[in-house]
């Protein structure tokens, strides 16, 4: 079975503690890219998901044609903007 490649946009409390463990527990999903700019969260992402690439810009995350699914765990005020960008990136 081919795995669905998942990118997580945001690796603070929501991404690190809640979303990534759930995603990791689902057979067929693989976290391949993580967006974060916090040094502490970068270290945590590298430790938890050593095979995933950690990036510091949302555009870099969206620019990866290998990503099948984007999970947005950023602060709420960014959700609409990030969802719109993700949808537009896939409809080009």
N, C-alpha and C positions, 0 to 999 in steps of 0.2 A: 504494500500500500504506500502510495506517495504521500509524504507529509505536507500539511498546510504550513507554510512559512509565515510566522507571526512576528510583527513588529510592535513593540510597546512604546507609545509616545508618553513618556513620563515615568520615572522610576522612583518617585517619592513613596510615601506611605501607601497610597492606593496601588501603585504598580508593583512595588516590592513585596508588601505584606499580603495584599488581597488578591490581585489579579494574576501575577506571575505564578504563584503556587497552583492556582486553579487551572490555568492554561497548561502548565507542565504536567498536570495529572490527567489530562485528556489525551488518550491515545490518538495519534495522527496529527497532533499539533506540535510544532517546534518553534521555540523563540529564537529568532535569528538576528534580530536587530533591536536595540534599545536606545531610546532618546533620553538623555539626561545631561545636565551641565554641572550639577553639583559634584564636587570632588568626592564627597562621602558616598553619594549614590553611584558614581562611576566605579568606585572600588567595590561596592556591594554588587553591582551588575556583573563586573568581571569575575568576582568570586562565585556568584550564584550561577552564572551562565557563561562559562569561559569560552564556549564556541560562538556565542553571539557577538556581533560587532556593536560597540557602543559609539553612538554619534552624538554630536552636539547641536545639530540643526534639523528641523523638521523637513526641510527641503531635501536634505541628504537621505533621510529615511524614506521619503516618498519617491525619490529618484531611483530606488533599487527595484528593478523589474522582477526580482526574485520574490519580493514580498507579496503574499496573497491576502493578508488580513492585517489591518491596523487596529490595535486596541488603544483607545485614547484614555489616559489616566491622568491627564494634566488638570490643573485647577479649572473649576467649572466655567469661568469666564472665557476660557480658550476653546471649549468644546465645539461650539458652532463653527468657528473659524477653521479649526483643524479638520472637522468632518467635511466641510465644504472643499477644502484643499485636497483631502484624500479622494473624494468623489471626482473632482475635476482632474486629478492626476491620472485616474484610471479611465476617464472618458476621452482622453486626448487621441 
